[in-house]
């Protein structure tokens, strides 16, 4: 059984972006097309800056949105200074990229040109560089060029990660893994900002060690944070908006982390961390050996779609017998188990993903009875259009159901509910 240090080394290794070469190739081709358009230098890969989580080196494997700034020639500034200038700059950028990728879905939004490749989307923003290293970016709604400071954020993250012996970026990546596993609606820059603030206040975790306790204490710190509308990003002091409160989910995650830490010397140690962080946590040898006793049919949504959890999806379950119906969420709050032979109807109770999108389900049976009967299931199923799924409480165990929303080939929301059967 690995030590905590060995386990977290494996987790962080599994979280590394694996398709960086594919990303680099796309980045270079996009940049060449823009240098050909704006500078008559179609072989040059200069005048660009990767920003966002990829640029700050806090992204994890499966990243779906990549942010690229293309630095326009300064002598074009007057040409695009009018109210129509931001839109014309974005359209010209789009047209140049479209000539390189004529069959790719490329569109202009308020701020960027979006290029939807199979495994990820590039969001390209034409900018003018200011004397102080900041950038002016186009806003087609305000019809202005506004200021952004990503270089200062990148440098602040880089410097403090070095000072903290790699703890900062490790904490950012672990938090993204938790976000993806538990549908935490929190943006990438906010994750990095919160991790930065926590480590500044907790010097004991700046040694690059004890990632298990660091992450557990970070979750506790998050759960006790006062409700705010925004935080100030490191380096730039720009406002980072809080889209949705994260305190309740952080508190639940902290309980999972404490259980995982307490299970260190047991066969369930790695599974407990997997319950919190998902598939990047490797299974123990004991768990792998146990899997040979039955057919492991579980599928993982991460194997099929890149993730960018940015919308909210909630599910509940109507528990029905001949005489009455009740909601599973109410039973869970009272820590009650479901009786056998009940009809279960899982339903989407809230979803703010803009249409169109696909909905998928997963039912995983757990416990000894499920393994003995070789019925763990776990396949990912298409929704039938009703945004619901019918099941029944057949045998004992702590089972669960997950629901996924897929938009433009990307997992953008997920929900989970436990199904404890007596």
N, C-alpha and C positions, 0 to 999 in steps of 0.2 A: 504494500500500500504506500503511495507517495506521501511525503511530508507536505504540509501546507505550502511551503516554498516551491517544492517540485510540482505540485498540482497547479499552482497559479502560473508557473512558468509555462506549463503545457497549455493552460487556458489562453494566456496572452499570445502564445505562438499560434494557436488556432484562430485567434481573432485578427491576425495580420491580413491585410488586403492581399489576396492571392493573384488577382488579375491585373497587377500594376502595369505589366508590359502592354496589355491590351489597352488600358487607359492611356498610357504614354503614347502609344501609336495614334490613337484617336486625337489626343491633344495636339500632337505634332502636325497631323494632317489638317486639322481645323486652323491652326496657326499659320501654316503655309498658305492656305487658301486666302486668309485675311491679309497676310503680307503681300501676296500677289495682287490683291485688290487695292490695298491702300498704299503700297510702297513699291510695286513692280519688282518684288523679290520673292517669287513663288517657292523658292527652296529654303527660305530662312525660317527658323523656328524661334526667333527673338521676339521681343515686344509682348510678352505674355506673363501672367502670374496666376498660378493655381491658388485659389482661396477656399474658404469654407473649411470643413473638417479635414478634407484631403490635404489642403494647403497647410493646415496647422498640424498635420500628422497625428490626428486623434480619431481618424476614421477606422472602421472595422470591416472585416470581410463581408461582402454582400452589399457594399455601399451602392446606392442607386442614383444619387444626385451629385454631380460634379460641377464645381463652380470655376469658371475660367474668365479672367479679365484679359481683354485684348487692348493694348495701349495704342490709341490712335496717334497719328502724326500731329504735333502741336500746331502746325500751320493750317490745319483744317478747322480749328476752333471757331473762327469767325463764321465759317460756312454753316456750322450747325448751332449757332447761337440763338436763332429765332425760335419762337414757340413751337414750330414744326420740326426744329432741328433734332430733338431726341428721337422722334419717330423715324425721321429720314435716316438717321445713323443706324438705328436698329434694322430697318428694312434693307439698307445697303449691306449690312453685315450678314443678314439672312440670305440675301441673294448670292453673295460670294460663297457662302458655305454650301448653298443649294447646288451650285455648279459643281462642287466636289462630290456631293452626296445627293444626286438628283432623285433617287427613289426613297430617300429617308424622310420621315415625318419631321419637318422643321417648321416652327411657328414663332411668332413674335407676341410677347406679352407686355405688360406695363413696363417691365424693367430689363428683360433679357430676351435672347434668342434661344429657344429650347430645341435641342437635337436629340431625338429619341432613338437610340440604338437598341439592340436586342437586350443587352444586359445592364444598361445604365443610360441615364440622360445627362447630357452636357447642357449647362446653362451658361451661355456666353454673353458677356456684357462688354460692349465697347466703352472705353473710358479715356479721359484725358488725365495725364499725370500732372499734379501740382508741384511747385518748387520744393515743398516740404515732404514729398513722398506720398501724400494722400492722393485720392483720385476723385474726379468729377464723373458721375454716372448719369445716364439718361432716365428720366421719369416721364413717360408719355402722358400720364394722367395730369400731373402738375405742370407739364410742358416746360420743365426746367432741368438743369444739370445740378445734381445735389452731390454732397461730399460724403465719402466713405473712407475708412482708415484701416483696411485689412492688414497692411504691412505691420502696423504697430501691434495688432492683436497676434499676428504670427510670431513676431519677435518676442513679445511678452511670454507667450506659451513656451517658445523654444528656450528662452533664458531660464525660466523657472523650472522647466522640466529638467534641465541640466543641474540646477541648484538642488533639486529634490531627488537626484539620482534616478530619474526616470519614473518617479511615483506619479507625477501629474498626468502624463499621457496614459500610463497604466490605468489610473483611476477613471479617466475619461472613457477609455475603451471598455472597461468593465461596466460602467454605467450605461453605455450604449447597448451592451449585451442584455442587461436587465431591462432597459427600455423596450427592446424588441421582443423579449420573451413575455413581458407583462403589460404590453400596450400602454406604456407611459407616454402621454402626449407632451413631450418636452423637446425643444429644438436643440440642434447640435451646438450652437454658440452658447446657449444657456447651460448646457451640460458642462462645457469647458469652463465657463465662468464660475459655476457653483463648485466644481472640483478645485479650481484655482483658489477660491476664497476659503474653502475648507482646509486645504493644505497650508495656506498662509497662517491660519489660526491654530493648526495642530502640527507643530514642528516635529513631534515624535515620529510622524509618518513620512518625513522627508529623507529617509535613509535608503529607500528602495527595498525595504523588507516588510514582512508582516502584512502582506496584501489582504489576507483574510480579515484581520481585525481592522485594518484601514477601511476596507469597503463596508464592513458592518457598522463602524462608527460613523462613516459618511452617511449611510442610510438613516441612522438615528439623528444625525445633525440635520439632514434634509427634512425629516418628519417634524422637527422642532423649529424650523425656519418660520418666521412670521409671514403672513400672506402679503405679497408685494405685486405690484403691477409690472415692475421691471427691475433689472439689475444693471450694473455698469460693467461693460466688457473690459477685461484686462488689456492694458496698453492703450486702447483708444478712448476709453470712458464713454463709448457710445451706448445708448440704451438698448438692452436686450429684453424684449417683451416676454412676459410669462403668459403663455396661451391658455394654460389650464393648471389648476392647483395640483401639485405633485405630493403633498404632505401625506395624504392617506395611503397612497400606494407605497410610499417610502417606508411608512410605519409597518405595513404588512410585510414588506421585503426585509426589513430589519429583523422581524421575528423568524423569517426563513434563514437569514444569515446566522442568527444565534443558534438555531437548531443544527445548522451545518457545522458550525464551530464545535458544538457539544458532541457531535458524532465522529470526531476526528479518528478515534481508534476503533471504529466499527466498519463493517462491510458496506454500510449505507452512506459513508462519508461523501463519496463523489456524487452519488445520486442526490444527496441533499443539496449540494452546490448546483447540480444540474437543474433542480427544481427552481432555483433562483436565477441562474444565468443561461440556461438552455443548452443547446447542443454543443457549444464550444467546450463544455466540461466533458472530458473523456470518461467513459465507463470504467469501473474497476475491473480487475481480472475476475473477481468473484461474481460480479454482475454479468460479465461476458460468459463465464462458465454456466451461470444459471440460465442464460438465454438459450443454451444448447438443449435445454429440457423441453422447449416449446418453439414453435415457429414465430420468430420476432417479425411481425408484419407492420410495425409502426413506421409511418412515413413522417418526414419533417418538412414543413413548408419552406424552410430555409434552403432546402436542396433544390427547390423548383423556381423560386422567385427572389430577386433582390429585395431588400427591405428599406422602407422609409416610413416609419410609423408617424403619421402626421394628422390623422383623423381619429375620431372616437367611434367605437363600436361597442354596444352593450347587449348582452343576452341574458335571458332568464329562462326558467323552465316551469311549465304548468304541470303539476303532479295531480293526476286524476284517478279516482276509483269510481265505483258505481254511484256513490252518494255525494261526493264533494270534490272540489278542486282547490288547490293551494299553490302558492309560488314557492319554488325551491329556495330562493334567496331568503325568504322568511324562516324556513326550516334551518338553513345554515346559520343565520344569526342566533338562533336558539340552540345551536350545536346538536341538532337532531339528525338521525339517520333516516333514510327512506325505507319504508316497508317494501317487501317483495311484491311482485305482481301488480305494479302500478303502471299506468300509461303515462309516459313522459313526452311532453311536447316542448322542445327547445325553440325559442323565438327570439328574433332580433327586436329589442325594445327601443333602441336608439341607434341611429347611424347618420353621421353628417358627411359621409363620402359623396361628393358630387356624382350624379349619374353621367354616363353609364359606368358600371363596375360589375365585377363577378363576385359571387359569394360562394365560399367553400366551408365544409365542416370536417371535423375529425372527432371520432369517439374512441377513447382509449380505455379499455378495461384493465384494471390493475388488481393485485392481490393474488393469493395462492390459488383460489378457486379458478380465476381466469386463466392462470398458467396451467393448472392441472387439466382444465377442459380445452386448453389450446385455443382460447378465444380472446386474445388480447386486442385483436382488431387494430385500429390506429391508421387505417387508410384515409387519405384525403378525398372527400366526396364533393361533387358538384351540388349546389343548391338546386332544387327543382323549380325555382321561381316563386315559391311561397315565403321565402325567408324564414323557414322553420324546418325542424327535423323531428320525426317521431321515433321514440325508442320505448323500452320498457325496463323496469327494475327486476332483472332476472336472478342475479346471484351476488353474493356478498363481495365487498371490496370498495376501495376508494378510487372510483373511476373519475374521468373528467371528459368534458366536451369543449372543443375550441371552435371558434368561427373566425374566418379570415375574409377580408375585403381586398380584392385585387383590382387595381386600376392601371391601365396602360402597361400591363405586364409587371407591376410592382406591388408588393404587399404594403398597403398603406394603413391598415387598421386590423386589429385582432382582439378577440375577447375570449375569456376562459371562465368556466364555472365547474366547481367540484361536484361530484355526484356520489356521496357516501351512502352505501346501501347496507342495511342491517342484516 
